[in-house]
Amino acid sequence: MNELDVVGVRVEMPSNQPIVLLREVGGDRYLPIWIGPGEATAIALGQQGMAPARPLTHDLFKDVLDALGQELTEVRITDLREGVFYAELVFSGGVEVSARPSDAIALALRAGAPIYGSDDVLDDAGIAIPDEQEDEVEKFREFLDQISPEDFGTNSQ
């Protein structure tokens, strides 16, 4: 397993499909995962540390974990089958629960849990970006600094 950082979310054009971009810590691979607009908003809110007036699903899940004295210790992106990514939530005590990567990432951001990607997933879907192309990634990060959850066209309540 390789630790991953969340670079951010963006909307891929012309398909208007949101993606979350993860970066391999200590490596040169990036992992793009196509997600839904609601999940894009949840990840963007979590990454920005913003709390909505009423808890969204991921905030509620984090609050329930806290109330039950449980901790999300890590998230693992474990598999890629027929274009579908799979993840696991790993809790204190060793309990593992299958999850969509987008939900797992949104929860990990709220819980401060590390995110890992399997070697197989990174080998299959990771994109190596050499140092000389790092300026393109920097442009993407600048874009992320200017985007807000409202740009994804969802109305969260």
Disulfide bonds with the S-S distance in Angstrom:
none
